[in-house]
Every structure is written in C-alpha cells, then in structure tokens.
Amino acid sequence: MLPDSTTNPGIAMSTISENRAYSKLDFLRLMLLSREGDRREGILLRQSKGWFQVSGMGHEALGVLAYLLREDDYIFPYYRDRALMLARGLPNYDLALAYFAKRESSSGGRQMPGHYSSREHNVFSVCTPTGGGLLPACGTAWTMKLAGKDSVCLATIGDAASRQGEFFEAVAFAIQEKLPVIILVEDNKYGISTPTEKFLPFHLGMIDESAYVKVDARYPDKMYEVGKAAVERARRGDGPTLIWGDLDRLSSHTSSDDHRVYRQLDEIDAMSLRDPIRLLAEELIATGELDEATWKRLQEETAQIVDQDYLRAETEADPRPEDVLLENFGDDPAREAPPLAGDQRMTMVSAINQTFRKALENDPTVVFFGEDIEDPKGGVFGLTKGLSENFPNQVFNSPLAEATIMGVAVGMGAYGYKPVFELQFVDFFAPGWNQITANMSTLRWRSFGGWKCPCVIYAPYGAYLPGGSLWHSQSNEAYLAHTPGIKVAIPSTPEDAAGLFWTAIQGDDPHFILIPKHIFRKQMQVGTVEAIPFGKAKIVREGADVTLVTWGNCLELAQEAADSGIADIEIIDLRSIVPCDYEAIANSVEKTGRLVVVHEDNRTAGFGQTVVTEILSRPEWFNHFLSPPQLVAREDVHIGYNPIYEYAALPDINQVLDAIRVVME
C-alpha cells in the first residue's frame, strides 16, 4: 500500500541521511505520485477549480537525485521539478495547497503552482524567471565552502534558460571557485513553443563537450549514476558538475498553452513511448519485480490518495486581504551604537571603513565581495582599504559581473551569512537588476517569511563631481525605492553613514546604502553616534517658515539656502527613503505651512514626487499648507562629461532659492 495522504514515498527529511537506499519500485511509486498530481491539477483546472497549472510530466526521473542528497544539502529547483520535490520530502498535500493558493501553502498563496519552497527541506523558493536560481545557488555553495562544510547544492533550469547571461556567469563563477554545485539543464527541446536545438550553447559549440556530462534523463538508473559522481566530486572539493539531461516535455508548456498547435501528433505519440514512468514500469514488469495487476492497483491507489489530498486542500483557508503587507520587511530591532568615536572631524569614507572593520571583527559570517575591493587597491574610493590584509577569508574581489555580485549575495544571505557587497558605482546596477527584482526584493514576501535575504549592497552615488559623465554620475534611488522589499538609505554625514551601515549589517532584509561621492571625502564634525533605524529622518536645522526636505549631496544646497537668510528654514535630511519618515515631514509642515523638496535624481518619477504626493494626499496634512509645495530636481536629461553639461543639468542654489521664494509668496 502507498502511504496515507499526509506523507509520500520519498525520503523523509528525518531519515534522509540514514536511509539513502534507492529502490526502483519505490521510486516508480513516487514518479506515479508526481504524475497523478499533475493530472489531478489538469482536471481541476478544466472544472474551473484553480487558475493555472504547470506540469512536470516527462521530468519525473530527475527525482532520483534526491536520494543522493543529505539534509544539509540545498536544492534550487525550477517549476518542472515536482518529482524531485516529492523525493526530497515535500508532502504531496503541500503541493495541493500551493495549487489552490491557500494561506497555509509554502508561499501563503503568493506564488504560482510549481514554485516550490521549503526552508525545512532546504528547497530554495523558485522565481519565475527560469535560470534565476543559478547565481543564488552559487552564493549558497560558496558559503558552504567558506564555512568548511562538505554540503552540496543542486540547481536546475530548463534548456531555454541556458541562453541567459546568468547561466554563463553562474558556470564561470562555479568553475572559478571550485564550488560544490551541480547545475542540471533539463533539456526538453522546447522553450514554450520554440524548438531550442539551434539555440542551445551545447549544440552551438559554446561549451566544450569535456565541460559537461550528457545523460538520457528518462532513465532513473542513468540519472542516478551521473548524479552520484557529481555529488561525490562536489563533496571531495573537486568543484562543480554541469549535467545536460535529455528528456521530453510530455505536456503543453502550461495550462495557458496547447502544444498541439506547434507539435505534430506523431511527435506527441512518439514521446509517449519514451515516458519515463512507462519505461521504468515496463522494465520492472520484464524483470518480474512488478506484475500487471500490482501495477494497475498502484495506479488506482495513487489516484485515490492524490484525490484525497486535493479535496482536503481545497477546503483550507484562503489568504486574508490584510495579509498582503505581511513579510514585506522584517523588524529592525534597536542596536548598540556603531564603533565610531564622536566629537572629532573625519570623512564619510573613514567612518565607513572603520564600521566595516569592526563588523568583520565581530562576526566571521560577514563577507565582503566586489570589484577591486581587495588590497592594495581597497576599492576605487578606498572604502575597504586595509580590510583584505587583515581579513583575507572575508574580503574578496569579484569578477566584473554585477549579476554575479547580486545573485551571490542572495544565496549567501539565504544560507545565513551577512554579505556586504560593493557595486563600484550605482550606475552599474542594471546588469544585476534581474537578481535585485526577481530574488533579492521578493524572497521574504514570496515565501511568506520562510526565506530571508539579509544583505547590504553599497555603492558610490550621484554627481556634483566633474568628469563622471553618463555612467559615473547617476543617482537611481527611485528605481530601488519603487521595488518592494528593499530598504534604501543615502547618508550625508560620517555618523549617519556609520549608524545606517551598522543597523543594516545586523538586519534581516536587503539594504541598499548609496554613498554621495561629492561629500564623502569632506572633513566633517562627527555628531552623536548611534545605530540609526531605517525610516528615521533627522532635523538638521530647525526653522519656522519653510520645510526643506533633502538627502545625499543636496544637503549642501539646503544648508547654503538656510545660511542665505532668505527665510527661517527647517532642514530635514531623510537619510533613508525606504522606509520614509513621512511623519517627520508632516510635523514640520504643520509648523511651517510650506514645503520644498530637493534631490539630484530625475524629476519625473523621482522620489521627491512621491514625498510631495504623500504629504498632499492626506487631508489632515494638506490643510496645513499655505502655498503649493515645490520640487527642485534634475531635469529629465543625462549628465555629460563636460562640467558645463553636468552643472546645467543638476539642481543649484539659485533654483533652491527660487523655490523658496515661490512658497513664501
């Protein structure tokens, strides 16, 4: 008999390290459980019970790899890995909950079916961009290696995703660091409706045949032997294995597709003869390990168990509307003050470097990674000067590959380390944007808090420093602020830089800290040194006539305007824009009745527009205004190399003074 509906015939996590025996008959039952789940979901969808389905039909034999893994190993799957998930120990009932998007599912109803996740089973939450899990897998594998573990990571993708740039970055980084990672390309010949043969790097000669192992992934025995060699290689410390698994997608791409539109019927019929379940059942019947009657009974019993799971899951509670904001961020508990002495003059660069040094001393799980950050360079601006000499096992140069930097941060943070990674300039975050938006910002929310991604990404920021041109003068904070799940800060003083970094390094969320280049080498008097919570603005100067809100480089303009005597100006330095301290702004406007916002980012969709809109949109705040608020920002134009272009584009003191005159009229 098969197990009841609360279990499955895979290896339970409680016994996975003790019971690793692979039985063909048991595995056939597991493959059948996977197939019946796919079939049941298809039936339910046709009954209008559900919204979407993605099938793993034809990929079932890959589940045998779970028999080779231990509890402390990690899997970074993709959406056709249903059998692999069952073999890992995820109950079929959990997959039923995910199909119905129930509150008790692994995502709390936030992810599509097939987007597996289980912190208990070390199954990383699937993101829809196929291939997006490879670089996080490398990040986790690297962390395992740094921690001295012999654990391994298994990362899987569809064949079409092998043309993604992140695939090549992941393979390169895995080889470079000899990571204990196995990358499995599940080649089912199609990217939705497009035949992939002429696109794949394996067929184009872009990857030498000696660099990967090709296997007929329809046969569990063959998959097991290839996987066994790869796992043993990884545990020995001999590096990664790239596996190209040849198989068939026996179904349409998803429930939104009909493969009969682009596949000939004879092709579909021929594939059914290569069905991995059929092949294994025929083999076991031929060897006498299974008879036709037992095989029929197993199919009937499995269908009954799957029916029970889905009937029970359908009755479970749905998410609540108020749940939507849960797990966007974790808490930032109060922290001790950062290790920076007050009552002295210093630069932001020096304050940041001292904070980094103390973080490395305090916590061996803090790791730095970025372009040129090792000594003797110590970063192009010296932010990490002297750190790699003293902490050679925690500070590392990265390749020139921003997607790698971002993706590795995700995997390292998810494993439990504290990555503090540098982008050489915020201008270059675009190559890493997929990892920022698909993984880093969504991981906690999409897993309903099951997974976390603590990390700090810092980058020099902004203009007002001639010679930067288009790609060394950008601000870009609005892009980040628009992305839920990321905290964003722009400090303007040494003590604020130290305090924000100190909080971020000890936090549980992704933090971006942008460091204004124009002022970060300026000697400043250090004020009160404390750990600063994100979302807490600072009143830099009190005043009664105008509230002037700013951050970053433009704090200088605000102070110059206040010193001019044009009005009694209250200056608010937001310090962090996500979360934003709107209460501090509103309290000031209640006193002054006037608001000017100054920032160097673009006017259109800049964060200043958000500030103005938020304050104006609340009746209790709107009624305090004596005049329309004003926004001083860079016009929607790029910054040129010649300083004439740069200063023509950026806000200047005259524009700030003009805005103050307008609100004072």
Wavefront OBJ file of the C-alpha trace (Angstrom):
o trace
v 0.000 0.000 0.000
v 1.023 3.588 -0.575
v 1.382 5.903 2.442
v -1.593 7.949 3.550
v -2.220 11.442 2.238
v -0.025 13.208 4.780
v 3.168 11.536 3.586
v 4.770 10.389 0.370
v 7.071 7.579 -0.693
v 10.050 9.894 -0.911
v 12.786 10.069 1.665
v 11.551 11.815 4.796
v 13.861 14.586 5.980
v 14.096 12.954 9.392
v 15.707 9.880 7.857
v 17.296 11.177 4.685
v 20.864 10.964 5.962
v 20.365 7.466 7.390
v 18.241 5.911 4.634
v 19.709 6.693 1.235
v 18.898 3.399 -0.470
v 17.461 3.743 -3.943
v 14.724 1.245 -4.761
v 13.371 1.204 -8.306
v 9.938 0.082 -7.196
v 9.670 2.766 -4.525
v 10.852 5.350 -6.983
v 8.302 4.224 -9.563
v 5.610 4.836 -6.959
v 6.984 8.307 -6.339
v 7.076 9.101 -10.064
v 3.486 7.943 -10.281
v 2.528 10.198 -7.368
v 4.055 13.134 -9.223
v 2.242 12.265 -12.446
v -1.114 11.843 -10.729
v -0.698 15.236 -9.087
v -0.152 16.816 -12.490
v -3.172 15.018 -13.911
v -5.382 15.958 -10.988
v -4.476 19.621 -11.365
v -5.308 19.480 -15.055
v -8.740 18.047 -14.267
v -9.381 20.633 -11.565
v -8.439 23.445 -13.909
v -10.899 22.218 -16.507
v -13.500 22.268 -13.742
v -12.625 25.936 -13.098
v -11.113 24.998 -9.738
v -7.857 26.899 -9.889
v -6.213 29.480 -12.100
v -3.047 27.962 -13.505
v -1.037 24.771 -13.757
v 2.483 23.894 -14.840
v 3.313 20.245 -15.400
v 6.409 18.186 -14.694
v 5.310 15.328 -16.949
v 8.362 13.762 -18.548
v 10.771 15.146 -15.944
v 9.948 12.611 -13.237
v 13.135 10.534 -13.465
v 15.149 13.503 -12.200
v 13.654 12.936 -8.765
v 16.168 10.162 -8.219
v 18.791 12.819 -7.477
v 17.153 13.456 -4.108
v 18.309 10.010 -2.960
v 21.882 11.257 -3.231
v 21.413 14.318 -1.035
v 21.662 14.902 2.702
v 19.615 17.147 4.964
v 22.269 19.860 4.860
v 22.318 19.971 1.055
v 20.295 22.572 -0.826
v 18.140 22.385 -3.942
v 17.459 25.363 -6.207
v 14.717 23.915 -8.402
v 12.616 25.119 -11.265
v 8.947 24.663 -11.878
v 9.035 21.240 -13.588
v 10.737 19.543 -10.631
v 7.625 18.134 -8.979
v 9.036 14.605 -8.650
v 12.327 15.944 -7.318
v 10.422 17.857 -4.646
v 8.404 14.811 -3.614
v 11.582 12.758 -3.422
v 13.169 15.445 -1.287
v 10.364 15.017 1.227
v 7.796 17.687 0.408
v 4.348 16.182 1.037
v 2.022 15.912 -1.925
v -0.562 17.664 0.235
v 1.686 20.743 0.372
v 1.745 20.827 -3.415
v -2.040 20.642 -3.380
v -2.165 23.632 -1.030
v 0.103 25.511 -3.425
v -2.137 24.662 -6.376
v -5.140 26.205 -4.615
v -3.001 29.149 -3.372
v -4.045 28.547 0.220
v -2.783 30.542 3.156
v -1.019 27.503 4.619
v 0.890 26.832 1.405
v 4.622 27.496 1.238
v 4.049 30.942 -0.261
v 0.870 31.795 1.609
v -0.904 31.832 -1.747
v 1.510 34.325 -3.313
v 3.257 32.120 -5.857
v 2.008 30.168 -8.851
v 1.842 26.364 -8.635
v 5.178 24.725 -9.292
v 7.062 27.489 -7.485
v 8.352 25.202 -4.766
v 9.789 26.373 -1.479
v 10.627 24.758 1.841
v 13.042 26.145 4.389
v 12.672 22.895 6.349
v 13.866 20.856 3.376
v 16.428 23.420 2.114
v 14.445 23.885 -1.087
v 15.018 27.452 -2.249
v 11.942 29.376 -3.336
v 11.502 29.248 -7.121
v 11.363 32.527 -9.020
v 9.556 32.579 -12.353
v 12.476 33.894 -14.468
v 13.910 30.485 -15.341
v 17.593 30.348 -14.525
v 17.255 32.963 -11.808
v 18.220 30.460 -9.132
v 21.650 29.605 -10.524
v 23.614 32.535 -9.111
v 21.957 32.260 -5.677
v 22.861 28.556 -5.762
v 26.461 29.565 -6.368
v 26.196 32.001 -3.459
v 24.995 29.273 -1.124
v 27.598 26.804 -2.412
v 30.375 29.366 -1.908
v 29.163 29.999 1.636
v 29.191 26.273 2.361
v 32.774 26.154 1.154
v 33.794 29.197 3.206
v 32.199 27.561 6.253
v 34.247 24.392 5.721
v 31.216 22.204 5.011
v 31.058 19.308 2.559
v 27.442 20.088 1.664
v 26.371 20.466 -1.958
v 23.869 22.489 -3.961
v 21.755 21.126 -6.790
v 20.458 23.794 -9.176
v 18.157 23.028 -12.089
v 16.964 25.040 -15.095
v 15.105 24.490 -18.322
v 17.098 24.247 -21.531
v 15.845 27.544 -22.976
v 17.317 29.387 -19.984
v 20.805 28.166 -20.882
v 20.998 31.175 -23.203
v 20.550 33.586 -20.319
v 23.634 35.553 -19.388
v 23.227 34.457 -15.784
v 23.709 30.838 -16.858
v 27.190 31.655 -18.156
v 28.008 33.832 -15.147
v 26.988 31.013 -12.812
v 29.016 28.386 -14.658
v 32.044 30.695 -14.734
v 31.841 31.528 -11.026
v 31.298 27.886 -10.076
v 34.406 26.850 -12.001
v 36.433 29.818 -10.752
v 35.752 28.994 -7.092
v 35.506 25.177 -7.496
v 32.086 25.333 -5.914
v 30.213 22.263 -4.627
v 27.339 22.880 -7.007
v 25.646 20.673 -9.589
v 23.931 22.526 -12.423
v 21.369 20.421 -14.254
v 19.948 21.617 -17.570
v 16.650 19.839 -18.200
v 16.570 19.736 -21.994
v 13.004 19.009 -23.074
v 13.606 20.525 -26.524
v 11.210 23.458 -26.217
v 11.044 26.966 -24.837
v 7.235 27.168 -24.727
v 6.588 26.702 -28.474
v 10.077 27.323 -29.847
v 12.354 24.349 -30.576
v 15.593 25.066 -28.721
v 18.053 22.859 -30.579
v 19.550 25.643 -32.676
v 19.806 27.958 -29.664
v 21.453 25.805 -27.013
v 25.096 26.520 -26.133
v 25.695 22.769 -26.099
v 24.709 22.498 -29.767
v 26.461 25.709 -30.797
v 29.836 24.562 -29.503
v 29.934 27.351 -26.915
v 30.611 24.793 -24.179
v 33.234 22.151 -24.828
v 31.982 18.568 -24.608
v 34.545 17.859 -21.916
v 32.947 20.505 -19.686
v 29.600 18.779 -19.196
v 28.046 15.347 -18.820
v 25.197 14.379 -21.120
v 22.683 11.831 -19.881
v 19.418 10.326 -21.049
v 17.351 11.694 -18.182
v 14.370 9.480 -18.945
v 16.087 6.609 -17.110
v 16.447 6.889 -13.312
v 19.407 4.481 -13.234
v 21.414 6.607 -15.655
v 20.465 9.784 -13.836
v 21.425 8.217 -10.521
v 24.905 7.216 -11.708
v 25.665 10.623 -13.205
v 24.288 12.361 -10.125
v 26.254 10.117 -7.781
v 29.524 11.004 -9.489
v 28.658 14.712 -9.403
v 27.749 14.675 -5.712
v 30.893 12.759 -4.779
v 33.006 15.178 -6.808
v 31.428 18.147 -5.044
v 31.879 16.647 -1.575
v 35.560 15.957 -2.286
v 36.062 19.631 -3.063
v 36.797 18.989 -6.732
v 34.294 21.533 -7.985
v 31.075 21.737 -9.966
v 29.456 19.447 -12.493
v 27.332 20.631 -15.406
v 24.799 17.996 -16.458
v 22.826 18.136 -19.673
v 19.763 15.954 -19.195
v 17.988 14.827 -22.364
v 14.250 14.246 -21.849
v 10.783 15.146 -23.148
v 8.115 17.560 -22.053
v 5.070 15.325 -22.337
v 2.549 18.107 -21.831
v 1.882 21.621 -23.003
v 4.097 24.335 -21.539
v 1.415 25.323 -19.026
v -2.359 25.343 -18.806
v -2.245 28.536 -20.880
v -0.685 26.654 -23.797
v -1.725 23.887 -26.211
v 1.275 22.063 -27.647
v -0.876 20.545 -30.395
v -0.683 23.939 -32.102
v 3.050 23.625 -32.770
v 3.759 19.890 -32.374
v 2.738 17.222 -34.835
v 0.563 14.443 -33.429
v 3.098 11.806 -34.434
v 5.725 13.657 -32.376
v 3.424 13.637 -29.363
v 2.678 9.937 -29.860
v 6.383 9.117 -30.180
v 7.141 10.927 -26.931
v 4.636 8.785 -25.067
v 6.789 5.767 -25.890
v 9.680 7.494 -24.089
v 7.636 8.319 -20.982
v 9.991 7.667 -18.019
v 7.197 6.120 -15.951
v 6.267 3.774 -18.770
v 9.904 2.835 -19.342
v 10.546 2.002 -15.685
v 7.267 0.114 -15.261
v 7.991 -1.978 -18.351
v 11.487 -2.720 -17.049
v 10.205 -3.865 -13.654
v 7.490 -5.994 -15.225
v 10.069 -7.563 -17.553
v 12.344 -8.437 -14.608
v 9.493 -9.792 -12.516
v 9.778 -7.104 -9.821
v 6.299 -5.904 -10.736
v 3.272 -7.563 -12.299
v 0.449 -6.036 -14.307
v -2.124 -6.479 -11.556
v 0.051 -4.775 -8.948
v 0.883 -2.005 -11.377
v -2.797 -1.363 -12.004
v -3.516 -1.375 -8.289
v -0.697 1.095 -7.603
v -2.121 3.471 -10.179
v -5.604 3.265 -8.671
v -4.375 3.720 -5.097
v -2.181 6.643 -6.053
v -5.065 8.359 -7.814
v -7.194 7.935 -4.685
v -4.530 9.410 -2.423
v -3.997 12.364 -4.726
v -7.758 12.935 -4.852
v -7.874 12.961 -1.053
v -5.022 15.453 -0.824
v -6.629 17.872 -3.257
v -10.120 17.520 -1.781
v -8.750 18.326 1.664
v -6.536 21.167 0.440
v -9.449 22.781 -1.381
v -11.275 23.278 1.920
v -8.383 25.025 3.672
v -8.413 28.753 4.409
v -7.597 31.304 1.737
v -5.255 34.232 2.372
v -6.791 37.262 4.070
v -6.738 40.678 2.358
v -4.842 42.120 5.297
v -2.089 39.530 4.751
v -0.835 41.358 1.672
v 1.572 43.543 3.652
v 2.930 40.722 5.804
v 6.582 39.765 5.327
v 7.455 42.700 3.112
v 10.128 43.555 5.674
v 11.328 42.106 8.918
v 11.900 44.076 12.086
v 14.894 46.313 12.662
v 15.346 45.946 16.420
v 17.280 48.533 18.366
v 21.034 48.051 18.141
v 24.019 49.249 20.083
v 25.888 52.274 18.763
v 28.407 51.672 15.972
v 32.102 51.660 16.893
v 32.805 55.259 15.926
v 34.045 57.899 18.339
v 32.133 61.165 18.345
v 33.432 64.696 18.754
v 36.059 64.507 16.011
v 36.451 65.517 12.398
v 36.540 62.821 9.756
v 35.244 61.841 6.327
v 32.391 59.511 5.479
v 34.917 57.211 3.792
v 36.878 56.876 7.030
v 33.742 56.324 9.099
v 32.514 53.624 6.733
v 35.886 51.889 6.682
v 36.023 51.815 10.485
v 32.498 50.418 10.639
v 33.354 47.722 8.117
v 36.438 46.747 10.076
v 34.502 46.351 13.312
v 31.774 44.320 11.591
v 34.397 41.911 10.268
v 35.998 41.624 13.704
v 32.684 40.942 15.414
v 31.195 38.398 13.041
v 33.035 35.824 10.894
v 29.886 35.408 8.780
v 30.240 38.962 7.432
v 31.704 38.697 3.923
v 32.699 41.473 1.520
v 32.684 40.955 -2.246
v 33.074 43.482 -5.036
v 35.219 44.742 -7.861
v 38.724 45.874 -6.808
v 37.920 45.832 -3.081
v 40.935 43.753 -2.052
v 44.179 45.415 -1.057
v 46.314 47.076 -2.158
v 43.555 48.956 -4.014
v 40.933 48.647 -1.293
v 38.155 49.784 -3.606
v 38.274 52.561 -6.178
v 37.389 55.035 -3.406
v 39.251 53.289 -0.587
v 36.142 52.215 1.285
v 37.660 48.777 2.006
v 41.282 49.862 2.340
v 43.245 47.531 4.611
v 40.429 45.061 5.116
v 41.574 42.135 2.980
v 45.039 42.294 4.566
v 43.503 41.756 7.991
v 40.542 39.579 6.969
v 41.706 37.573 3.950
v 38.980 34.952 4.413
v 36.176 37.508 4.488
v 37.053 40.097 1.830
v 37.180 39.094 -1.838
v 37.460 40.639 -5.267
v 34.609 39.846 -7.616
v 34.683 39.488 -11.375
v 33.282 42.363 -13.391
v 29.829 40.801 -13.265
v 27.114 42.661 -11.402
v 24.557 39.870 -11.773
v 27.043 37.575 -10.031
v 27.513 40.089 -7.221
v 23.768 40.434 -6.660
v 22.910 36.750 -7.102
v 25.707 35.508 -4.857
v 24.516 37.959 -2.189
v 21.058 36.379 -2.348
v 22.374 32.841 -1.900
v 24.820 33.792 0.819
v 22.198 35.716 2.771
v 19.656 32.915 2.407
v 22.197 30.465 3.850
v 22.594 32.645 6.935
v 25.726 34.699 6.299
v 25.861 38.506 6.138
v 27.023 39.615 2.683
v 28.182 43.234 2.450
v 28.790 43.639 -1.261
v 30.004 46.600 -3.272
v 28.755 47.915 -6.573
v 31.587 50.058 -7.846
v 29.068 52.727 -8.899
v 25.288 52.630 -8.556
v 25.243 53.416 -12.287
v 26.187 49.792 -12.979
v 23.365 48.053 -11.155
v 21.500 47.339 -14.400
v 23.299 44.033 -15.203
v 22.270 42.805 -11.750
v 18.712 44.092 -11.964
v 17.146 40.678 -12.519
v 18.593 39.372 -9.259
v 17.558 42.531 -7.415
v 13.948 42.429 -8.580
v 13.388 38.690 -9.082
v 15.131 37.345 -5.986
v 16.570 39.832 -3.533
v 13.498 42.014 -3.137
v 10.870 39.255 -3.330
v 12.346 36.317 -1.423
v 10.905 37.028 2.022
v 7.490 38.061 0.668
v 7.074 35.273 -1.880
v 7.984 32.603 0.674
v 5.684 34.144 3.305
v 8.691 34.672 5.548
v 10.057 31.171 5.079
v 13.225 32.510 3.474
v 15.133 35.690 4.248
v 17.773 37.561 2.342
v 19.844 39.666 4.742
v 22.418 41.606 2.762
v 23.928 45.050 2.395
v 24.643 46.415 -1.062
v 26.505 49.701 -1.084
v 27.543 51.912 -3.958
v 29.029 55.358 -4.581
v 26.236 57.578 -5.793
v 25.430 60.832 -7.514
v 27.084 63.681 -9.344
v 28.429 67.144 -8.447
v 31.889 65.726 -9.177
v 33.007 66.828 -12.663
v 34.199 64.216 -15.125
v 31.770 61.464 -14.220
v 29.741 61.662 -17.412
v 26.763 59.401 -18.086
v 27.868 56.303 -16.175
v 29.603 57.684 -13.103
v 27.081 60.346 -12.082
v 23.739 58.628 -11.754
v 21.528 58.627 -8.670
v 18.972 55.882 -9.386
v 17.456 55.749 -5.917
v 13.947 55.939 -7.365
v 14.397 52.632 -9.201
v 15.260 50.954 -5.918
v 12.564 52.744 -3.935
v 9.982 51.545 -6.455
v 10.918 47.909 -5.768
v 9.076 46.470 -2.740
v 11.205 44.542 -0.283
v 14.357 46.686 -0.370
v 15.387 49.248 2.221
v 17.228 52.251 0.786
v 19.361 54.850 2.549
v 21.537 57.776 1.459
v 23.634 59.111 4.360
v 25.103 62.609 4.338
v 27.415 62.602 7.375
v 30.040 60.264 8.839
v 27.915 59.394 11.875
v 24.855 58.689 9.742
v 26.872 56.502 7.390
v 28.257 54.508 10.317
v 24.876 54.260 12.023
v 22.981 53.142 8.929
v 25.606 50.574 7.941
v 25.718 49.225 11.492
v 21.953 48.742 11.507
v 21.872 47.250 8.015
v 24.631 44.717 8.663
v 22.686 43.366 11.635
v 19.326 43.392 9.854
v 17.354 40.625 8.149
v 16.449 42.427 4.920
v 18.159 43.590 1.733
v 19.587 47.061 2.336
v 20.964 49.398 -0.313
v 23.145 52.204 1.020
v 24.115 54.826 -1.544
v 27.124 56.961 -0.641
v 27.232 60.513 -2.099
v 30.564 60.934 -3.888
v 30.598 64.735 -3.763
v 30.692 64.860 0.026
v 32.115 61.539 1.156
v 35.694 62.859 1.309
v 34.695 66.088 3.007
v 36.000 66.537 6.546
v 33.007 66.890 8.861
v 32.468 67.230 12.563
v 31.104 63.950 13.887
v 27.958 64.370 15.942
v 26.085 61.859 18.067
v 26.975 58.314 17.042
v 24.155 55.784 17.262
v 22.625 52.894 15.376
v 20.077 54.533 13.100
v 16.834 52.769 12.268
v 15.829 52.932 8.641
v 12.840 55.255 8.296
v 14.015 57.844 10.833
v 14.716 61.297 9.398
v 16.963 63.888 11.039
v 16.117 67.518 11.739
v 19.378 69.136 10.668
v 18.216 72.665 11.380
v 15.033 73.953 12.949
v 13.021 76.745 11.367
v 9.571 78.290 11.256
v 8.984 79.435 7.658
v 9.782 76.615 5.212
v 10.305 72.865 5.479
v 13.150 71.866 3.153
v 13.424 68.090 2.657
v 16.502 66.596 1.038
v 19.105 63.820 1.185
v 22.561 62.995 -0.108
v 24.616 65.562 -1.961
v 21.806 68.118 -1.946
v 22.063 68.600 1.805
v 24.813 71.104 0.984
v 22.387 73.125 -1.139
v 19.828 73.084 1.653
v 22.350 74.347 4.171
v 23.542 77.061 1.799
v 19.959 78.203 1.265
v 19.327 78.313 5.002
v 22.524 80.275 5.563
v 21.441 82.854 2.964
v 18.808 84.255 5.316
v 16.067 84.156 2.697
v 13.736 82.563 5.256
v 13.756 80.680 8.530
v 14.265 77.220 7.019
v 13.825 73.873 8.721
v 16.047 71.253 7.053
v 15.082 67.585 7.136
v 17.625 65.020 5.965
v 15.585 61.905 5.201
v 18.672 59.650 5.483
v 16.574 56.695 4.331
v 13.886 56.865 1.673
v 12.580 53.310 2.179
v 11.038 53.329 4.646
v 10.415 57.069 4.600
v 9.695 59.181 7.667
v 6.597 60.973 6.377
v 5.524 61.786 9.920
v 8.612 63.941 10.442
v 7.854 65.847 7.245
v 4.196 66.309 8.153
v 5.039 67.511 11.649
v 7.378 70.106 10.190
v 4.858 71.256 7.580
v 2.271 71.632 10.332
v 4.628 74.209 11.814
v 5.847 75.961 8.637
v 2.959 75.517 6.196
v 5.418 75.336 3.311
v 7.397 72.504 1.669
v 10.345 72.388 -0.731
v 11.901 69.057 -1.722
v 15.370 68.992 -3.297
v 17.098 65.987 -4.863
v 19.534 65.337 -7.698
v 17.687 62.441 -9.304
v 15.369 62.951 -12.274
v 12.240 64.995 -11.760
v 9.861 62.538 -13.442
v 9.127 59.626 -11.109
v 11.843 60.823 -8.746
v 11.357 60.119 -5.064
v 10.687 63.796 -4.405
v 7.441 63.488 -6.324
v 6.481 60.646 -4.014
v 7.186 62.806 -0.968
v 5.087 65.686 -2.289
v 2.238 63.389 -3.308
v 2.198 61.547 0.009
v 2.049 64.742 2.062
v -0.575 66.386 -0.148
v -2.815 63.336 -0.393
v -3.693 63.155 3.299
v -6.376 65.650 4.300
v -5.007 66.082 7.806
v -1.680 67.178 6.325
v -2.959 69.004 3.248
v -4.844 71.523 5.364
v -1.591 72.842 6.845
v -0.270 74.165 3.526
v -0.108 77.904 2.986
v 1.211 77.509 -0.589
v 1.797 74.750 -3.152
v 4.881 72.623 -2.435
v 7.838 72.870 -4.793
v 10.213 70.235 -6.167
v 13.766 71.065 -7.215
v 15.327 68.205 -9.168
v 17.413 67.359 -12.182
v 15.516 67.717 -15.383
v 14.936 64.542 -17.363
v 18.287 64.633 -19.089
v 21.582 62.765 -18.892
v 24.745 64.175 -17.358
v 27.514 64.978 -19.824
v 31.261 64.712 -19.406
v 31.959 68.436 -19.722
v 31.242 70.103 -16.362
v 29.145 72.681 -18.202
v 26.683 69.922 -19.051
v 26.803 68.477 -15.554
v 26.027 71.671 -13.695
v 23.444 72.721 -16.268
v 21.519 69.524 -15.539
v 21.767 69.441 -11.744
v 19.851 71.477 -9.167
v 21.760 74.551 -7.998
v 21.419 77.093 -5.220
v 19.555 79.581 -7.400
v 16.870 77.015 -8.188
v 16.513 76.209 -4.499
v 16.214 79.884 -3.589
v 13.650 80.436 -6.354
v 11.555 77.577 -4.984
v 11.701 79.089 -1.508
v 10.564 82.449 -2.885
v 7.597 80.764 -4.592
v 6.344 79.107 -1.408
v 6.903 82.305 0.587
v 4.778 84.456 -1.738
l 1 2 3 4 5 6 7 8 9 10 11 12 13 14 15 16 17 18 19 20 21 22 23 24 25 26 27 28 29 30 31 32 33 34 35 36 37 38 39 40 41 42 43 44 45 46 47 48 49 50 51 52 53 54 55 56 57 58 59 60 61 62 63 64 65 66 67 68 69 70 71 72 73 74 75 76 77 78 79 80 81 82 83 84 85 86 87 88 89 90 91 92 93 94 95 96 97 98 99 100 101 102 103 104 105 106 107 108 109 110 111 112 113 114 115 116 117 118 119 120 121 122 123 124 125 126 127 128 129 130 131 132 133 134 135 136 137 138 139 140 141 142 143 144 145 146 147 148 149 150 151 152 153 154 155 156 157 158 159 160 161 162 163 164 165 166 167 168 169 170 171 172 173 174 175 176 177 178 179 180 181 182 183 184 185 186 187 188 189 190 191 192 193 194 195 196 197 198 199 200 201 202 203 204 205 206 207 208 209 210 211 212 213 214 215 216 217 218 219 220 221 222 223 224 225 226 227 228 229 230 231 232 233 234 235 236 237 238 239 240 241 242 243 244 245 246 247 248 249 250 251 252 253 254 255 256 257 258 259 260 261 262 263 264 265 266 267 268 269 270 271 272 273 274 275 276 277 278 279 280 281 282 283 284 285 286 287 288 289 290 291 292 293 294 295 296 297 298 299 300 301 302 303 304 305 306 307 308 309 310 311 312 313 314 315 316 317 318 319 320 321 322 323 324 325 326 327 328 329 330 331 332 333 334 335 336 337 338 339 340 341 342 343 344 345 346 347 348 349 350 351 352 353 354 355 356 357 358 359 360 361 362 363 364 365 366 367 368 369 370 371 372 373 374 375 376 377 378 379 380 381 382 383 384 385 386 387 388 389 390 391 392 393 394 395 396 397 398 399 400 401 402 403 404 405 406 407 408 409 410 411 412 413 414 415 416 417 418 419 420 421 422 423 424 425 426 427 428 429 430 431 432 433 434 435 436 437 438 439 440 441 442 443 444 445 446 447 448 449 450 451 452 453 454 455 456 457 458 459 460 461 462 463 464 465 466 467 468 469 470 471 472 473 474 475 476 477 478 479 480 481 482 483 484 485 486 487 488 489 490 491 492 493 494 495 496 497 498 499 500 501 502 503 504 505 506 507 508 509 510 511 512 513 514 515 516 517 518 519 520 521 522 523 524 525 526 527 528 529 530 531 532 533 534 535 536 537 538 539 540 541 542 543 544 545 546 547 548 549 550 551 552 553 554 555 556 557 558 559 560 561 562 563 564 565 566 567 568 569 570 571 572 573 574 575 576 577 578 579 580 581 582 583 584 585 586 587 588 589 590 591 592 593 594 595 596 597 598 599 600 601 602 603 604 605 606 607 608 609 610 611 612 613 614 615 616 617 618 619 620 621 622 623 624 625 626 627 628 629 630 631 632 633 634 635 636 637 638 639 640 641 642 643 644 645 646 647 648 649 650 651 652 653 654 655 656 657 658 659 660 661 662 663 664 665
